[in-house]
Amino acid sequence: MSAIARIEQFRSSTTAAFIVVFVAFLVDAVVYGVVIPILPKFVTQKMGIEEKYVGLLFACYSAGLLATTPVVGVLSDRYRNRQIPMLVGLLALLLTTLAFGYGETFGVLVAARIGQGIAGGISWTRLDVAIVHIPRQLCMFADIYPPSKLGIAMSNLLAANTIGVTVGPPIGGILYDNLGQHAPFIFCAGLAGIDFLGRLMLKTKVADAATDSSTGDETSRDAEATAPKRKVSMISLLKNPQVLCTCGSVLFGTIAFTGIEPTVPIYAAQQFGFNPTNIGLLFLAIVLPNIVASYFAGWISDRYGRKNVQAAGMLVVSLSCVFVGLAPTLSLFIVAFALMGIGVGFNVSPTLPEMAEFVEESGGGAYAQSYALFNMSYASGMLFGPIIGSALVDRWGFAAQMYFLAIALFLYTPILVYFHLKRVKAGHPTSAAAPVQEEPVDHSVPKAKQDILF
């Protein structure tokens, strides 16, 4: 086989598709995280803006994400071929990132940050159904993985996002301190450009050919899959109290995680004399434990239920907030920070596979809309978290913010336990009361696809 033929074969492979999707999640997370250690200093010292408005600027990203997600989610379940919107979204991410880095007024920063959120909304929701007939990321996982393995599969994919959040703050701080205020944003624009080229590289409709070769009956399977699945909608999912409870879990967990993003950099600079590089490295203390916890949370929730794992995580976050607020030394602050990362991992990681289960229980066919609900809950937390956090710190101080978060999360924990017990009584297969039954993998999807992704 010639080199050109091998390249063409790779362009049509699930390996290429997974790499591109992994990079897409990674880039979006880096773009979001790179500003965490530098934005407070950039806004307060360079522009003379009050500290309380830093949270508003963080929230602008979430506003764009929240406005985009439901629209893209509905369209994703109706139309497969969305390559052009995906590429337009990436181009928008590149341009808005540069605009954010070179903006000279607060209004320009607000507009650019909202634009980044809109671009992120396209990526996070559209990638669950594919770029163009390529394995359908989150939706494909829900199709080929049984409920007993769905949690760990989702956790592995979302590792890209977690890695991006991990490396983003340190990269932002180091580039800002050593190469100037524009360097972090030029770096992110370059990553978006690489992502853009990667998606252009992929050949279209690769999944269809692979599926045909394994079954020889694509038409009948499509007819079987599409007819009943159109009955499930975002509205019908929202009528399920279990869905609302899971969305609330995502909302509260995200408020805790993102609420500290505008306030910890300011607190660390005042309390410990940190510069942007130190602040970026400090966030490793919360994100690295989160990576490990997210993996194990998916594995545990596959066997013992989703909501009880979420409840345990929320309780850990609540306690860690108290410890963060009370920590008198840097060492204890880092330990409490790491504990918070573990709790957030256990709280949020089981929610994605649980959303897929809700779709299956409702008849299937609306995976993108269920993940759109997840995104909307996550984006709402990202929207309200920075605003609430900045307002509390401005009014009563950093410790008061931590205590407020601790109380709110502690009060929501019994709600998760209640709905977990309801699912146990209903005999749900992933509850502790009903041991997991290994389900056969859907052989309508080639085994190579399943093995190569995880």
ROPA-784893 format. One record per residue: residue in three letters; x, y, z of N, C-alpha, C, O in turn. Coordinates in steps of 0.02 Angstrom, whole numbers, plus 50000, padded with zeros to 5 digits. Atoms other than C-alpha are relative to their C-alpha. Layout:
REM ROPA-784893
AlaXYZXYZXYZXYZ
...
END
This chain:
REM ROPA-784893
Met500424994050000500005000050000500445006250000500915006750039
Ser499604993950006500695017049951499885004650060499405003850097
Ala500074995349944500965031150075499365004049994499035005350045
Ile500614996050010499545041149998499384995950019498924998450051
Ala500575004349984498365026350013499934999050075499384998750102
Arg500025000849928498845023950195499735006350034499365005950083
Ile500264993849973498515042250230499255000549991498885002450037
Glu500724999850013496805041050148499634995250045499084996750068
Gln500315004949956496425025450249499965002750072499465001850106
Phe500004997249933496925034250410499485005550007499155006050059
Arg500514994749998495815049150367499304997350010498875000850036
Ser500665003049994494345037250362499924995650062499414992350071
Ser500015004649943494775028150523499695003150062499665009250069
Thr500264997549936493985029350693500565002750044500435006950087
Thr499434997249963495725032550763500075007449985500155011450031
Ala499954993050019495825048750665499425004050029499515009650053
Ala500584996549973494065053350719500075001350074499935006850098
Phe499934999249928494425050350902500545005150017500455009150063
Ile499464995149988496055060250895499745007049990499875011550031
Val500264993350015495175075050816499515002350053499525008050075
Val500494998249949493755074550942500355001350067500175006050103
Phe499624999049939494975072751086500335006950000500315010550050
Val499674993550006495935087951024499485005650005499635010850035
Ala500524994949997494305097651004499805001650072499775007450091
Phe500164998949929493825095051186500585003250037500495007650079
Leu499414997549968495605098551238500095007549987500225011450033
Val499904993050019495735115051143499485004550034499655009850059
Asp500524995949969494065121451207500145001150074500025006550100
Ala499854999449929494595117951387500615004450013500625008250061
Val499414995849992496305125951365499825007349991500045011650030
Val500204993150013495525141651292499625002950060499715008750078
Tyr500374997749941494365142651442500475000950060500435005950096
Gly499595000049940495695138751573500595004649999500845006650052
Val499394996150004497135149151508499935006950031500425010050052
Val500104993249974496345165351569499925000150076499945005550106
Ile500165000149928496025159551748500525003750042500335007850084
Pro499514996549956497685165351825500165007149978500445010950018
Ile499784993550025497885180851717499445005249996499565011249997
Leu500554995350011496145188351696499915005050057499835010950043
Pro500094995149947495985196051870500535005649998500375011550005
Lys499474995050004497675204751855499935004349938500035010449940
Phe500074996550063497375209451674499465005350004499545010949979
Val500574995449997495705217651712500105005450053499975011350041
Thr499964995149945496075225851879500595004749993500535010750008
Gln499404995850003497835232151847500095003449932500285009249930
Lys499904997150066497895234951659499435004749980499555009749946
Met500584996150020496135241951640499705004150056499295008550044
Gly500264996249944495785248451814499284998350017498935002550046
Ile500695002149985494145238651829499984997050070500454993850092
Glu500085002749933493485234052001499994992450000499784989349951
Glu499945007249994493755216352062499324996549991499304990949965
Lys500645003350003491895212652071499774998749929499324994649918
Tyr500195001050070491765213851881500394994449967500244992449911
Val499625005750028493035199951854499554993949992499584990549941
Gly500475005650004491705186951892499525000749942499344995849910
Leu500454998850056490555195051764500334998149934500014995249890
Leu499645001650062491885193151630500084992449993500024989849937
Phe499985007350003492115174751675499334997349978499304992549939
Ala500675002450014490235172551664499795001149928499354997649903
Cys500194998550069490145179851488500104993949955499704992749909
Tyr499895006250039490885163851417499394995450007499154992649959
Ser500565004549986489495154051499499365002549969498944998449949
Ala500604997250031488165165851434499964998049926499434996049902
Gly499985002150070488705162251255499884992549993499524990349949
Leu500085007350000488815143651292499274998050013499004993749979
Leu500695001649981487085143351373499515001849945499034998249934
Ala500464997850053486255152951231500044995449939499554994549903
Thr499895004150060486985141451097499784992850009499524989949962
Thr500075007149989486795124351175499314997249982499294992349945
Pro500645003250016484895121151164499855000049925499564995249900
Val500134999650071484805126850983500404994649963500144991049921
Val499575004950033486285116150929499794992950018499834988449976
Gly500215006649979485645101451030499414997449960499404991649939
Val500585002050039483965101050940500194998749928499984993749898
Leu499785000950070484775103150769500424993849992500394990549940
Ser499565005950004486035089450808499614993649994499844988949962
Asp500415006050004484655076650830499604999649936499334994449919
Arg500384999850062483845081950667500444999149938500244996049889
Tyr499575000050058485315083950550500684997050018500974998950069
Arg499355003049988486895073450538500575004449975501055005750011
Asn499434996650032487975083450420500045007250022499675011549998
Arg499934993249974488535098750513500735002249998500965005750043
Gln499294998350003490325100650456500125007549995500555010250028
Ile499904992850009490145118650399499905003850065500335007950081
Pro500074996549936489435124950565500584998750048500805003150085
Met499445001649955490825115750658500625004149981500975006750025
Leu499424996250022492165124050552499915007450012500395010950030
Val500154993049986491325140950568500105001550074500365006750093
Gly499924999149929491275138650755500745000350021500935004350063
Leu499284999949985493145134750760500325006549977500755009350011
Leu499734993750024493535149950654499805005750046500205010250060
Ala500224994949952492495160450773500404999750064500575004850094
Leu499605000749939493465153250920500695003149990500955006550034
Leu499344997250015495115158050837499985007650002500405010750034
Leu500044992750006494565175850799499835003350067500135008450086
Thr500204997049936493725179250967500554999450052500625003750095
Thr499435000749954495245172651060500515005549988500765008550036
Leu499544994550016496365185050969499705006750021500065010950048
Ala500324993849979495095198851000500035001050075500135006550099
Phe499964999649927495095194751185500705002050022500785006050068
Gly499314998549981496985195451193500215007149984500625010050019
Tyr499794993350022497125212051101499485005450016499575011249997
Gly500514995149983495555220451168500265005350049500625003750096
Glu499764994449959495865237451246499465002850046499605006950089
Thr500554997549959494145240551323499634994050031499664988450005
Phe500385005349966493045230651442499454997449955499304991449956
Gly500535002150046491655230251311500244995049948499894990349932
Val499715004750049492785221651184500124993350033499994988150003
Leu499885006349965493275208651313499354996250012499344990150006
Val500645003249989491455205251354499754996749936499544990949936
Ala500245002650064490985203051170500424993949978500144989049954
Ala499565005550020492505191951137499884993850043499884988250018
Arg500115005649955492175181151290499334996549984499294990449987
Ile500645003050021490355178551238500094996049936499814990549929
Gly499875003550063490965173751064500364993450012500224988549978
Gln499675006349983492125160751140499504994950026499554989050011
Gly500505004649973490655153351234499554997249946499364991349948
Ile500415002350056489605152351075500374994649961500094989449945
Ala499605005050036491015143250986500064993650041500034988150013
Gly499965005849957491205131651136499354996150002499364989950006
Gly500645003350000489345127951135499914995649939499614990149943
Ile500035004050061489465121750956500414993750008500194988349990
Ser499565005749993490925110450998499724994950049499684988950034
Trp500205004749947490235102951159499374996249981499294990450001
Thr500625003550016488525098751086500064996549933499814990949926
Arg499955003150065488945095250904500474994050000500364989349961
Leu499535005650001490385083650945499694993650026499974988250017
Asp500315006149976489175071551026499644996349944499444990649954
Val500315003650055488425067350858500454999349940500274995949892
Ala499475000750049489975069050749500075005949955499635010349952
Ile499864994650046490745080450624499624998749936499235003049914
Val500405002050057490055071550472499994992449996500444989549965
His500085007250002489495053750495500604996250029500704990450014
Ile499455003349966491045050150598499724997450066499215000150089
Pro500295002749938490775039950759499755005650045500095010550056
Arg500374994449972489565050350858500175001450072499725002250113
Gln499744998249935490625053951012499544997850057499434991850066
Leu500405002049942489505054451166499414995749980499254990850014
Cys500575003950022488015047951068500204993149977499864988249991
Met499755006650022489025034050989500164995750060500024989750060
Phe499845003949940489645028851160499364997250031499344991550054
Ala500645002349972487845027851219499714994449957499344990249983
Asp500265005350043487465016851068500394993450009500084988150010
Ile499605006150002488925004551081500194997450068500414991650074
Tyr499815002349933489235003751268499374998450041498915002550042
Pro500565001449955488014994951386500045004450061500575007150076
Pro500004995849940487505004251543500534998150050500785002450087
Ser499505002149952488724993851644500695002649985501135002350028
Lys499344997450018490195001651550499985007249976500495010049958
Leu500074993450029489515018351497500355005450041500625010250014
Gly499704994949958490165027951647500745000849988500985006549981
Ile499284999550010491995023751621500165002349929500665005649918
Ala499894997750068491825026551433499945007649995500375010849964
Met500094992749999491155044151459500585003450036500835008650014
Ser499454997049961492505047651589500645000349959501015005249962
Asn499395000050041493875042751467499985005549947500485008749934
Leu500054994750050493225054551333500095006850032500455011150006
Leu499964993549967493025068951455500685001350031500805006850056
Ala499324998849976494825066451508500345005549959500765009149985
Ala499724994750042495255077751361499835006850028500265011250031
Asn500204993649972494265091851438500375001350066500585006950079
Thr499664999149936495045088751609500745001649990501025005750026
Ile499304998450014496795088651536500085007249978500555010749998
Gly499984993050023496415105151450499955004950058500315009950060
Val500074995749942495835112851613500624999650044500795004550078
Thr499395000949960497405105851696500575004349974500895008050012
Val499424996650029498685113051576499865007349984500335011349977
Gly500174993250020497735129051533500255005350048500615009950026
Pro499774994849954498045139251692500765000650006501015006250004
Pro499274999249998499905135151707500295003049936500735007349939
Ile499764997250063500185138851522499855007449997500275011449977
Gly500184992950001499245155251537500445004150045500685009450025
Gly499584996249953500225160751690500715000649977501015006049981
Ile499304999850022501925156051620500095004549939500565008549937
Leu499944995850059501635164151451499905007350016500255011749989
Tyr500144993149982500915179851530500605003250036500795008850021
Asp499444997349961502375182151651500635000749959501035005249972
Asn499365000250035503745178251526499985003149930500495005849907
Leu500034997550069503115183651354499495005649990499435008249934
Gly500454994450006501805196851390499274998049996499114992149991
Gln500715001349994499915198451395499694997049937499174993849942
His500295002750062499615193751212500184992749989499824989149954
Ala499735006650015500615177451215499504994350014499434989949972
Pro500475005649988499285166151299499464999549947499254994049929
Phe500555000150048497965171251173500244998249930499874995149891
Ile499715002350064499105169051022500094992450001499964989049952
Phe499925007249992499495151651088499334996449990499294991549954
Cys500665003250006497635147451103499735000549929499424995849904
Ala500214999450070497275154250930500354995049956500064992249909
Gly499635005250037498635142850863499704993150010499654989349963
Leu500335006449986497815127950949499354999349961499204994049933
Ala500635000150038496145132550870500134998849926499754995449893
Gly499825001150070496995133150701500184992849986499994990049935
Ile499835007150007497715115650726499364995750002499294991049963
Asp500645003449995495985109650777499615000649934499324995749910
Phe500344998650063495265117550620500284995549944499904992449907
Leu499685004150051496525108550508499854992650011499774988849964
Gly500155007049985496205092150598499314998049976499224992549950
Arg500685001750022494345092750561499945000149924499554996349895
Leu499985000150073494695096950379500304993549974500134991149920
Met499655006150021495805081550371499534994149995499634989749953
Leu500435005849997494405069450412499584999349937499325004249910
Lys500445001450057493495061150268499294999250025499184996850081
Thr500705000249980491615062150274499714993149990499944989149949
Lys500405006150007490395047750297500414993750010500274988649979
Val499605006049990491705035650361499634994850043499754988850035
Ala500355004749956490555027950490499524995649961499434989749977
Asp500495003750038489255022650363500314994049965500034988549966
Ala499685005550036490475012250261500204994450047500114988550031
Ala499795005249952491155003350414499414996150025499464990050034
Thr500595003449974489414999450477499714995449947499494989849964
Asp500255004250054488864992750308500384993549996500084988249987
Ser499605006050008490314980650303499884994950055499994989050046
Ser500105004649944489864973350472499314996850000499244991350026
Thr500675002649996487994970850449499684998949932499284994349924
Gly500315000550066487544973350267499285002150000498925000949951
Asp500714998249996485884980350325499925006750033499565007350083
Glu500024993349970486104998850361499305002949999499095006150047
Thr500664996850007484385003750298499514997650052499175001650083
Ser500495002649952483384992150408500175002250071499735003750111
Arg499814997949933484394996750562499845007450012499615009350066
Asp500174993049994484175015350528499255000950011499035005050051
Ala500724999449993482315012950508499784998050070499335001150100
Glu500175002349932482235003450672500195005250052499835006150101
Ala499744995449950483245016650763499635006650000499535009750052
Thr500264993250004482415032350698499275000650016499055005650044
Ala500724999349992480565028650706499795001650070499465006750080
Pro500254998449933480275027750894500405005450035500145008650081
Lys499574995549963481725038850945499815007349993500015011550034
Arg500204993150010480945054750877499495002350053499365008250059
Lys500504998149950479665054251019500315003450060499975007050096
Val499664997249942480955059351149500245007049982500565008049930
Ser499784993150011481275078051164500295002850064500254999750117
Met499724996749942482125090051280499455001550052499575001050112
Ile500564998449955480425094951352499784993750038499674994050098
Ser500225006149966479935076951388500524997750051500344995050104
Leu499485001849952481605073851473499955004450063500055001950118
Leu500054995549943481355089151583499404998450045499375000750102
Lys500575002049959479705081851644500174994350047499774992650091
Asn499775005549957480685067751725500355003050061500875006350053
Pro499674997149940481105072651907500724997650009501135001250036
Gln499315002449995482655061651899500475004149957501045005549978
Val499604995850044483305071951753500125006750032500685009350032
Leu499944993449968482965088151846500494999550059500895004150070
Cys499555000949944483875081351999500734999649977501175002650007
Thr499325000650027485405076651894500245006749974500825008649985
Cys499814993350024485405093651810500175004650058500635008750054
Gly499854996149941485345101551982500674998250030501035002550055
Ser499355002249975486835091152035500575003149960501075005449988
Val499504996950043487825097251885500055007550014500605010350018
Leu500024992849988487275115151919500375001950064500805006450063
Phe499694998349936487805115352103500744998350000501155002250026
Gly499295001850002489425106052072500415004949959500985006549976
Thr499644995350043489905118051933500045006950032500555010350024
Ile499974993549964489455133452036500585000050049500945004950056
Ala499455000349952490675127452168500675000349965501125003849988
Phe499365000350034492055123852043500175006649966500745009049971
Thr499864993850037491885139551937499945006250043500205011550024
Gly500074994249957491415151052080500665002450029500735008250047
Ile499344998249971493215150752142500485002549946501025005149963
Glu499534998150053493995154351971500185007450001500765009049991
Pro499804993049998493895173351985500245002350069500555007650075
Thr499854997749933494155174052173500654997150029501015000650065
Val499395003149974495565161752212500635003749974501095004850014
Pro499404996350022496835171052100500125006450040500695008050057
Ile499934993849961496495187352193500194998350072500635001650101
Tyr499855001949931496505178752363500724997450006501074999250053
Ala499325002849997498125169252324500525005549991501065005250022
Ala499534994550009498975185252265500065004150064500605006450081
Gln499994995949939498475194552424500264996050060500634998750101
Gln499845004049940498705180252549500704997049996501064996750046
Phe499365003650007500235171352478500495003549954501045000949944
Gly499554996450044500995184252361500124996649933500664997349904
Phe499915003850062500705173452206499975004549939499595009449938
Asn500064996850066501015179452028499594995349955499414989849977
Pro500415004350043500045172451877500284992949990499894988249986
Thr499715006750007501275157951856499854995750061499644989950054
Asn500145003849938501075152652038499264998250004499084992750025
Ile500725001349997499185154252025499814994449952499414990149969
Gly500145005350048499145143551869500214993250026499844988350018
Leu499775006349971500155130051956499584997950060499484992050072
Leu500435001549943499045131352109499384996149979499154991650015
Phe500605003450023497555125652006500124992749982499654988849976
Leu499855007150009498465109351971499794995950061499624990050055
Ala500185003549938498075105052152499274997850000499104993050034
Ile500705002050002496225104352113499844995849939499404991549942
Val500185003450062496245097851935500304993049995499974988349973
Leu499695006650003497475083351948499624994850041499494989350016
Pro500425004849964496495074752088499324998949967499034993549971
Asn500645000650035494925078351987500044994949944499564991249932
Ile499925004850054495615068151841499954992950026499584988749999
Val500005006849971495925052851949499314998350028499064992850018
Ala500655001249969494285054752043499464998849947499024994749957
Ser500515000850053493275056451882500024993049971499494990049958
Tyr499945006850027493955039951816499684995050047499274990950026
Phe500265004949952493555030351975499255001150012498894996450026
Ala500714998749990491875039051993499584996749946499054994049960
Gly500365003450054491335032651822499984992550011499464989450001
Trp499965007249988491915015051866499544997950057499174993050052
Ile500415001749942491065015052035499255000949985498844996850005
Ser500714998850015489435022551970499714994849953499114993649954
Asp500235005550043489335008851837499764994150042499324990350020
Arg500165005949960489214996251978499535001450058499154996950078
Tyr500384998749939488375004952123499495005749995499195007750045
Gly500514994850008487265018352050500315006949991500865008350015
Arg499734993450017487485036151989499905005250055500385008550075
Lys500154994449955486625047452114500314999350069500475004450101
Asn499665000649935487365040152272500745002149994501025004850042
Val499324997750011489095043252197500015007649994500465010950021
Gln500054992850004488555060952153499925003150069500225008250085
Ala500134997549933487925063452330500644999950043500795004650079
Ala499385000449963489565057452405500495005449978500815008650020
Gly499564994850025490535069252292499795006950024500215011050042
Met500244993449978489435083952337500145001250074500305006750094
Leu499844999449929489675080552522500745001550011500925005550054
Val499284998849996491565080052498500165007349980500575010650012
Val499894993150021491515096652404499785004950055500115009850068
Ser500254995849946490475104252544500505000650056500655006150080
Leu499504999949946491735099252676500645003549979500945007250018
Ser499384996950023493215104752570499935007649996500425011150008
Cys500114992850001492445122052550500135003150069500425008550075
Val499884997749932492465123952738500745000250014501005005150043
Phe499285000449987494285118452746500385005349961500865008149987
Val499674994850040494785130452605499925006850035500385010850038
Gly500124993649967493975144752698500375000850065500545006450085
Leu499664999749935494825140252862500754999349995501105000950044
Ala499295001650005496555135452795500445005950017500415011049983
Pro499574994449981497855146352883500665000249963501005005449961
Thr499355000450034499355140452782499904997749928499384995049911
Leu500035002150070499735137052600499954992449994499584990049951
Ser500025007350003500005118552632499304997350011499064993149973
Leu500695002249985498295116152710499525002349946499044998849930
Phe500434997550055497515126752573500044995349940499534993749910
Ile499915004550057498245115252440499664993350013499354990549968
Val500325006449983497645099652531499245000749993498914996349964
Ala500724998950006495885106852544499795000949928499254998649907
Phe500134999150071495965111952361499974993349964499534992149923
Ala499985006650031496425094252311499384996050019499104992449977
Leu500605003449978494985087452415499395002449961498954998549945
Met500544997350039493815098952321500004997049929499474995449903
Gly499955003050066494445092152155499744992949999499404990949952
Ile500255006849995494085074452211499245000050004498904996149970
Gly500734999749992492325079052265499645001949936499134999049919
Val500324997950063491915087952102500024994349950499544993349912
Gly499965005750046492525072852004499464994950014499144992449967
Phe500515004949983491365061152098499295002849990498834999149977
Asn500664997050008489925073452086499795000549927499214999049911
Val500194998550070489975077551899500084994149954499684993249908
Ser499855005350048490725062151815499434995249987499324993349929
Pro500545004850015489225050351838499405003149964498954999449943
Thr500604996950027487995063051768499914998849925499344998049902
Leu500065001150073488385060651582499724993149983499244992749945
Pro500305006550015488085041751577499284999550026498874995949997
Glu500695000349975486535044351683499525003549952498955001249944
Met500434996750050485845056551554499864995349942499304995349915
Ala500115004950054486095042951422499494994850022499084992649982
Glu500485004949975485135030751532499295002849999498824999249984
Phe500674997050001483685042851546499715000049930499114998849920
Val500235000250069483595043851357499774993049981499244992149951
Glu500195006850015483575024951342499344998150033498924994750003
Glu500625001649964482215023551473499405003449970498835001149977
Ser500554996250030481185036351378499864997949928499405000449897
Gly500115002250068481335027451210500585001049954500584998349898
Gly499404999150041483025033151144499915005449946499365007949935
Gly500024995750058483475044450999500115007450012500085011349965
Ala499904992849987483805061151086500625001150042500625005150089
Tyr499394999549960485565059351150500285007149999500495009750051
Ala499724993350003486135076351087499605004850044499895009350074
Gln500404995649958484665084651175500124998650074500105003250115
Ser499865001549929485045075551337500675003050019500755005650075
Tyr499364997049985486855081251326499975007649996500365011150028
Ala500114992850000486235098551283499745002250069499935007650093
Leu500234998449933485325098251450500585000050049500625004350093
Phe499405000049958486945093351533500405006349989500615009650037
Asn499634994050016487825107551443499685006350028500025010750053
Met500364994149974486475119951492500075000550076500155006050103
Ser499915000049927486615114751675500715002150017500835006150062
Tyr499304998349989488505115651666500135007449985500475010950023
Ala499914993050019488445132451576499675004750050499925010150064
Ser500334995849950487205139251703500435000650063500485005950092
Gly499544999749943488405134551842500595004549986500815008250029
Met499454995750019489815142951747499795007349996500205011850006
Leu500264993150003488705158251726499915003050069500145008550083
Phe500164997349934488115160151905500584999450050500645003550095
Gly499465001049953489655153351994500475006050007500565008450062
Pro499544994249995490875167551951499655006350026499955010150065
Ile500364994049978489535180951978499874999750075499995004550111
Ile500155000849929488995174052147500645000450041500675003750093
Gly499375000049964490785170952200500295006950009500495008950063
Ser499724993249997491385188452157499595004550045499865008650082
Ala500444995749959489865196552239500104998550074500125003150115
Leu499925001849930490095186752401500675002450027500715004950083
Val499344997749977491955190652411500015007650007500305010250055
Asp500024992849996491645208952375499625002550061499795007750090
Arg500424997949944490335209852511500264997750068500295001650116
Trp499835002849934490965198252649500694996750003500924994950057
Gly499335003049999492655191052597500024992949974499504989849964
Phe499905006650031493375174852529499734994450044499414989850018
Ala500245005349955492985164152682499244999449998498974993949999
Ala500735000150003491145169152674499764996549937499264992949938
Gln500185003550061491065163152494500054992550009499604988849989
Met499905007249990491745146152544499464997150045499204991750032
Tyr500525002549954490505144352688499324999849966498934995249977
Phe500634999850038489055149252575499954993949954499434990649952
Leu500005005850045489545135952448499924993550040499574989050018
Ala500035006049959489765123052586499284998750022499044993050020
Ile500695000849977488005126052653499544997949943499134993449951
Ala500445001550057487175125852482500094992849976499604989349963
Leu499875006850023488015109552431499764994950052499504989650034
Phe500215004549947487665101452599499244999149999498994993550010
Leu500735000450002485805105452583499744996249940499204993349943
Tyr500235003650060485695097952408500154992550003499844988649969
Thr499795007049996486535081552456499424995350017499354990149984
Pro500565004649986484965073752537499514999149942499194993949936
Ile500445000650058483985077252378500264994649953499884990649927
Leu499705005350042485205066452279499894993150031499744988349996
Val500105006449966485075052752410499284997749991499154991849979
Tyr500725001650007483165053352401499864997149931499524991949925
Phe500145002450067483125051352212500394993649984500164989649943
His499655006450008484435037552220499584994350029499514989149998
Leu500425005149969483315027852339499384998549959499154992849957
Lys500575001150044481855030252221500184995449942499794991149923
Arg499795004350055482855022152081500154993050025500054988149989
Val499885006749970483365007952197499334996350006499294990449989
Lys500665003149992481535004552235499704998149933499324993249928
Ala500265001550066481145004952050500394994349966500224992349911
Gly499615005550027482444991152024500435001849941500544997849896
His499564997850055483575001251911500624995649998500904994250051
Pro499455004950004484964989751846500675002450025501114998350040
Thr499354997649976486395001151899499975002250073500425005550097
Ser500044998349930485795003352078500334994650042500434988950019
Ala499685004849956486624994952225499554994250016499784988750030
Ala500475005349983485034985052256499904995149943499634989749953
Ala500085004450058485074977652082500674999249966500855003549926
Pro499325000850028486794970852034500005000749925499534998949890
Val499944998650071487414975551865500024993549960500394988849978
Gln499975005550047487084963151725500415002249940500265007449910
Glu499604998350058488394963251589499574999249938499314993849924
Glu500405000150060487484967751429500454998949940501015001549939
Pro499595001050060488114961951260500095006449963499635010549958
Val499864994150039488944975151156499614999549935499544994149907
Asp500384999750062487924980551005500474998249942500925002049924
His499565002250053488714970650863499845003249933500175001849883
Ser500114996250061487944982050734500545005249990500625008049936
Val499424995650005489454992950773500624995749999500714991550043
Pro499415004450006491104985150718500404999950065500485005050098
Lys499615000749939492154978350861500615004549998500845006950050
Ala499414995750006493624988250794499865006950026500305010150055
Lys500184993349976492695004150833500025000250076500265005050106
Gln500034999949927492414999151013500694999550029500865003150076
Asp499345001149972494184993151044500465005949990500875007550033
Ile499504994850016495085007550960499885006350040500355010150051
Leu500144993949961494215021051062500244999250071500515003950100
Phe499815000949930494535013551233500314993150007500514991250063
END
